């Protein structure tokens, strides 16, 4: 019995990351369809920083970042 080739399924992603793909070539270099700055901005907005979660001034830090934009 011959095996059927697997269809390449696109994973479910956040709507802001539609079209995001990462590849690693034979030299170990990582290439992406999004810039690192765009990925970092998304992560800053959507992922809680475990190092900062117990700080008392966390709300002030978040507000400061939003005002700078």
MMTF fields as JSON, N, C-alpha, C and O atoms, coordinates in Angstrom:
{
  "mmtfVersion": "1.0.0",
  "mmtfProducer": "UNKNOWN",
  "numBonds": 275,
  "numAtoms": 276,
  "numGroups": 69,
  "numChains": 1,
  "numModels": 1,
  "chainsPerModel": [1],
  "groupsPerChain": [69],
  "chainIdList": ["A"],
  "bondAtomList": [4, 2, 8, 6, 12, 10, 16, 14, 20, 18, 24, 22, 28, 26, 32, 30, 36, 34, 40, 38, 44, 42, 48, 46, 52, 50, 56, 54, 60, 58, 64, 62, 68, 66, 72, 70, 76, 74, 80, 78, 84, 82, 88, 86, 92, 90, 96, 94, 100, 98, 104, 102, 108, 106, 112, 110, 116, 114, 120, 118, 124, 122, 128, 126, 132, 130, 136, 134, 140, 138, 144, 142, 148, 146, 152, 150, 156, 154, 160, 158, 164, 162, 168, 166, 172, 170, 176, 174, 180, 178, 184, 182, 188, 186, 192, 190, 196, 194, 200, 198, 204, 202, 208, 206, 212, 210, 216, 214, 220, 218, 224, 222, 228, 226, 232, 230, 236, 234, 240, 238, 244, 242, 248, 246, 252, 250, 256, 254, 260, 258, 264, 262, 268, 266, 272, 270],
  "bondOrderList": [1, 1, 1, 1, 1, 1, 1, 1, 1, 1, 1, 1, 1, 1, 1, 1, 1, 1, 1, 1, 1, 1, 1, 1, 1, 1, 1, 1, 1, 1, 1, 1, 1, 1, 1, 1, 1, 1, 1, 1, 1, 1, 1, 1, 1, 1, 1, 1, 1, 1, 1, 1, 1, 1, 1, 1, 1, 1, 1, 1, 1, 1, 1, 1, 1, 1, 1, 1],
  "groupList": [{"groupName": "UNK", "atomNameList": ["N", "CA", "C", "O"], "elementList": ["N", "C", "C", "O"], "formalChargeList": [0, 0, 0, 0], "bondAtomList": [1, 0, 2, 1, 3, 2], "bondOrderList": [1, 1, 2], "singleLetterCode": "X", "chemCompType": "L-PEPTIDE LINKING"}],
  "groupTypeList": [0, 0, 0, 0, 0, 0, 0, 0, 0, 0, 0, 0, 0, 0, 0, 0, 0, 0, 0, 0, 0, 0, 0, 0, 0, 0, 0, 0, 0, 0, 0, 0, 0, 0, 0, 0, 0, 0, 0, 0, 0, 0, 0, 0, 0, 0, 0, 0, 0, 0, 0, 0, 0, 0, 0, 0, 0, 0, 0, 0, 0, 0, 0, 0, 0, 0, 0, 0, 0],
  "groupIdList": [1, 2, 3, 4, 5, 6, 7, 8, 9, 10, 11, 12, 13, 14, 15, 16, 17, 18, 19, 20, 21, 22, 23, 24, 25, 26, 27, 28, 29, 30, 31, 32, 33, 34, 35, 36, 37, 38, 39, 40, 41, 42, 43, 44, 45, 46, 47, 48, 49, 50, 51, 52, 53, 54, 55, 56, 57, 58, 59, 60, 61, 62, 63, 64, 65, 66, 67, 68, 69],
  "secStructList": [7, 7, 7, 7, 7, 7, 7, 7, 7, 7, 7, 7, 7, 7, 4, 4, 4, 6, 6, 7, 7, 3, 3, 3, 7, 6, 6, 7, 7, 3, 3, 3, 1, 1, 7, 2, 2, 2, 2, 2, 2, 2, 2, 2, 2, 2, 1, 7, 7, 6, 6, 6, 6, 6, 7, 6, 6, 2, 2, 2, 2, 2, 2, 2, 2, 2, 2, 2, 7],
  "xCoordList": [0.825, 0.0, 0.867, 1.782, 0.572, 1.299, 0.673, -0.548, 1.532, 1.031, 0.619, 1.264, -0.448, -0.902, -0.067, 0.21, 0.333, 1.082, 0.178, -0.995, 0.749, -0.03, -0.247, 0.652, -1.454, -1.753, -1.186, -1.3, -0.579, -0.023, -1.153, -1.676, -1.513, -2.594, -2.021, -0.931, -2.765, -2.342, -2.898, -4.084, -2.066, -2.532, -3.47, -3.442, -4.295, -5.17, -4.316, -3.587, -4.412, -3.612, -4.498, -5.625, -3.979, -4.656, -4.848, -4.019, -5.928, -6.235, -5.143, -4.975, -4.391, -3.306, -2.091, -1.21, -2.033, -0.888, -1.223, -0.489, -2.318, -2.687, -1.543, -1.003, -1.183, -0.122, 1.273, 2.247, 1.397, 2.703, 3.26, 2.592, 4.481, 5.164, 6.635, 7.224, 7.216, 8.641, 9.264, 8.662, 10.472, 11.217, 12.64, 13.194, 13.227, 14.622, 15.326, 14.964, 16.338, 17.03, 18.097, 18.251, 18.822, 19.807, 20.986, 21.709, 21.191, 22.26, 21.795, 22.588, 20.519, 19.98, 19.503, 19.203, 19.43, 18.957, 17.429, 16.786, 16.872, 15.418, 14.936, 15.448, 13.949, 13.329, 11.842, 11.238, 11.266, 9.877, 9.188, 9.834, 7.861, 7.101, 6.787, 6.349, 7.001, 6.779, 8.105, 9.021, 8.205, 9.419, 9.444, 8.401, 10.618, 10.781, 10.076, 9.494, 10.122, 9.466, 7.963, 7.36, 7.354, 5.906, 5.566, 4.566, 6.388, 6.165, 6.304, 5.489, 7.332, 7.53, 6.378, 5.95, 5.877, 4.744, 3.515, 2.809, 3.258, 2.13, 2.299, 1.352, 3.487, 3.732, 3.592, 3.049, 4.071, 3.952, 2.489, 2.142, 1.652, 0.243, -0.558, -1.54, -0.17, -1.019, -0.48, -1.203, 0.766, 1.352, 1.781, 2.461, 1.373, 1.72, 3.175, 3.623, 3.913, 5.304, 5.366, 4.992, 5.834, 5.846, 6.75, 6.502, 7.787, 8.708, 8.064, 8.428, 7.114, 6.523, 5.171, 4.651, 4.584, 3.203, 3.011, 1.904, 4.038, 3.896, 4.278, 4.27, 4.604, 5.002, 3.775, 2.709, 3.943, 2.858, 2.601, 1.468, 3.628, 3.495, 3.292, 3.597, 2.786, 2.593, 1.609, 1.844, 0.524, -0.458, 0.172, -0.11, 1.026, 1.69, 2.627, 2.732, 3.297, 4.209, 3.429, 3.839, 2.306, 1.489, 0.937, 0.924, 0.479, -0.059, 1.026, 0.759, 2.228, 3.344, 3.67, 3.984, 3.606, 3.868, 2.809, 3.13, 1.548, 0.464, 0.559, 0.259, 0.973, 1.057, 2.175, 2.074, 3.248, 4.385, 4.053, 4.687, 3.082, 2.736, 2.058, 1.688],
  "yCoordList": [-1.191, 0.0, 1.252, 1.391, 2.128, 3.393, 4.382, 4.462, 5.12, 6.13, 7.381, 7.78, 7.972, 9.211, 10.363, 10.405, 11.294, 12.447, 13.305, 13.519, 13.785, 14.62, 15.997, 16.592, 16.476, 17.824, 18.799, 18.595, 19.853, 20.858, 21.76, 22.586, 21.588, 22.375, 23.644, 23.64, 24.716, 25.945, 25.95, 25.685, 26.245, 26.238, 27.407, 28.428, 27.237, 28.328, 29.349, 29.005, 30.602, 31.655, 32.847, 32.953, 33.732, 34.976, 35.785, 35.719, 36.545, 37.287, 38.283, 38.596, 38.792, 39.73, 39.036, 39.7, 37.709, 36.961, 36.144, 35.217, 36.474, 35.77, 35.871, 36.954, 34.759, 34.738, 34.585, 34.617, 34.42, 34.287, 32.892, 31.896, 32.824, 31.547, 31.731, 32.781, 30.691, 30.684, 29.466, 28.393, 29.648, 28.561, 28.57, 29.628, 27.387, 27.256, 26.547, 25.429, 27.211, 26.605, 25.624, 25.405, 25.042, 24.01, 24.543, 23.762, 25.86, 26.464, 26.876, 27.389, 26.658, 27.02, 28.46, 28.944, 29.144, 30.526, 30.538, 29.777, 31.409, 31.515, 32.641, 33.759, 32.338, 33.379, 33.406, 32.376, 34.59, 34.768, 35.687, 36.48, 35.573, 36.463, 37.786, 38.728, 37.875, 39.113, 39.62, 38.836, 40.915, 41.475, 41.175, 40.955, 41.168, 40.903, 41.983, 41.689, 43.217, 44.313, 44.085, 44.332, 43.62, 43.37, 42.215, 42.277, 41.169, 40.048, 40.487, 40.112, 41.281, 41.76, 42.647, 42.562, 43.489, 44.342, 43.5, 43.786, 42.466, 41.569, 40.87, 40.805, 40.353, 39.652, 40.583, 40.184, 41.81, 42.769, 43.068, 43.279, 43.086, 43.4, 42.213, 42.404, 40.989, 39.827, 38.787, 37.858, 38.917, 37.915, 38.592, 39.618, 38.001, 38.549, 38.237, 37.103, 39.244, 39.062, 38.529, 39.23, 37.299, 36.647, 37.37, 37.322, 38.035, 38.741, 39.989, 40.411, 40.574, 41.835, 41.678, 42.66, 40.497, 40.358, 40.684, 41.058, 40.56, 40.834, 42.262, 42.599, 43.084, 44.463, 45.311, 45.129, 46.235, 47.134, 48.193, 48.652, 48.585, 49.663, 49.139, 49.84, 47.925, 47.325, 48.13, 48.317, 48.603, 49.389, 50.663, 51.066, 51.292, 52.513, 52.218, 53.021, 51.096, 50.715, 50.49, 50.958, 49.774, 49.513, 50.797, 50.958, 51.717, 52.98, 53.807, 54.48, 53.768, 54.499, 54.003, 54.807, 52.704, 52.137, 52.563, 52.864, 52.597, 52.963, 54.427, 54.775, 55.293, 56.714, 57.029, 57.991, 56.235, 56.493, 56.235, 56.82, 55.379, 55.036, 56.16, 56.063],
  "zCoordList": [0.0, 0.0, 0.0, 0.811, -0.893, -0.946, 0.029, 0.167, 0.689, 1.626, 0.858, -0.111, 1.31, 0.699, 1.262, 2.46, 0.398, 0.922, 1.804, 1.5, 2.895, 3.816, 3.211, 2.616, 3.381, 2.938, 3.958, 5.166, 3.453, 4.355, 4.843, 4.094, 6.094, 6.674, 7.287, 7.86, 7.158, 7.808, 9.223, 9.42, 10.205, 11.592, 11.877, 11.191, 12.895, 13.321, 14.062, 14.993, 13.64, 14.251, 14.58, 14.095, 15.402, 15.746, 14.471, 13.563, 14.396, 13.165, 12.792, 11.613, 13.781, 13.495, 12.89, 12.342, 12.983, 12.462, 11.22, 10.877, 10.542, 9.318, 8.307, 8.082, 7.711, 6.713, 7.287, 6.536, 8.594, 9.244, 9.018, 9.296, 8.514, 8.323, 8.683, 8.428, 9.279, 9.597, 8.943, 8.889, 8.45, 7.837, 8.369, 8.67, 8.484, 8.869, 7.714, 7.347, 7.144, 6.011, 6.488, 7.689, 5.56, 5.892, 6.701, 7.318, 6.709, 7.497, 8.888, 9.679, 9.193, 10.496, 10.584, 11.675, 9.465, 9.447, 9.447, 8.725, 10.265, 10.383, 9.483, 9.54, 8.653, 7.829, 8.149, 8.449, 8.08, 8.461, 7.474, 6.79, 7.405, 6.533, 7.218, 6.558, 8.531, 9.28, 9.826, 10.073, 10.013, 10.605, 12.104, 12.721, 12.665, 14.096, 14.91, 15.954, 14.446, 15.175, 15.261, 16.305, 14.184, 14.188, 15.136, 15.852, 15.143, 16.056, 17.501, 18.343, 17.802, 19.169, 19.626, 20.777, 18.742, 19.086, 19.419, 20.386, 18.622, 18.873, 20.226, 21.01, 20.502, 21.761, 22.958, 23.988, 22.838, 23.93, 24.257, 25.419, 23.256, 23.463, 23.969, 24.687, 23.617, 23.859, 24.826, 25.187, 25.256, 26.15, 27.442, 27.426, 28.562, 29.868, 30.182, 30.012, 30.639, 31.012, 32.439, 33.379, 32.607, 33.915, 34.904, 36.109, 34.421, 35.308, 35.909, 37.007, 35.196, 35.633, 36.315, 36.845, 36.326, 36.787, 38.265, 38.654, 39.103, 40.529, 40.917, 42.101, 39.961, 40.27, 40.584, 39.995, 41.516, 41.89, 40.824, 40.675, 40.086, 39.106, 37.678, 36.714, 37.542, 36.226, 35.376, 34.182, 35.963, 35.208, 34.656, 33.528, 35.458, 35.003, 33.839, 32.911, 33.876, 32.797, 31.506, 30.444, 31.59, 30.406, 29.809, 28.589, 30.658, 30.172, 29.498, 28.502, 30.018, 29.437, 28.048, 27.171, 27.819, 26.496, 25.504, 24.354, 25.923, 25.024, 24.627, 23.485, 25.552, 25.254, 24.285, 23.524, 24.294, 23.406, 21.955, 21.077, 21.667, 20.281, 19.63, 18.46]
}
